[in-house]
Amino acid sequence: MTASTALDSFLDKWRERWPEWPVAETFVPPARRQLAVAWFALLQEFEDAMNIAGDPLPANAKLGWWSEELRDWSRRRSRHPLGRLLEPHAAPWAELADALPVLGMLREPWPDLDAAFVRVQPLAKAIAAVEAALFGGRADEAVAQAIGAQWLAARMSGAGQGGDLPGLLERWPPRFAASLPRRLWALLARDRVQARVRSGDEPRRISRLRLLWRAWNAARG
């Protein structure tokens, strides 16, 4: 497999999980679209490690590898195909590496949503800081809260749990001053959670025109 093919496989894997994105990314400047997908594909790799079924040791080893890889990105060295797009950009990669152990902690049951948000905050803040460096926008408490809510929703989905989702939505800011790609992805992720709360199912496909309208509103900030 060539380096280009390997990169495309990671980008395409994320796009397959988010078929709504080609409509939403209309509002992302063309020069930033591939970078946004590469970043989200990296986060998907972390989510998959968080939501591993069975023996966690292989996933923990993978996260350990990623920790070293991210530290190398801070030194302008990369091995992973996604690094071809991400590593050239100055961002707090080492700080993100420091936050990766949170993913293992999120596999453990939490007593309540307050504890869950405390647990996810170091990861959410590190992600917010990287996104501000890559795409602009703020990395304040509201942004970290929204990113944290999206991660907790991903964990609940991966664990087949939904009891805390209504409370999670109450704590998930519908608007926040994050980067444009994050606001658009959060719109899609929040829609999925709302659909699960309403009916227990994944959302039905909405029309392209309606999705375009909603993404435009999210892009306005």
Secondary structure, DSSP 8 states (H G I E B T S, - for coil): --HHHHHHHHHHHHHHH-TTHHHHGGGS-HHHHHHHHHHHHHHHHHHHHHT--S--HHHHHHHHHHHHHHHHHHTT---STTHHHHTTS---HHHHHHHTHHHHHHTS--SSHHHHHHHHHHHHHHHHHHHHHHH-S--SHHHHHHHHHHHHHHHHHHHT--TTHHHHHHHS-SS----HHHHHHHHHHHHHHHHHHHHSS------HHHHHHHHHHHHH-
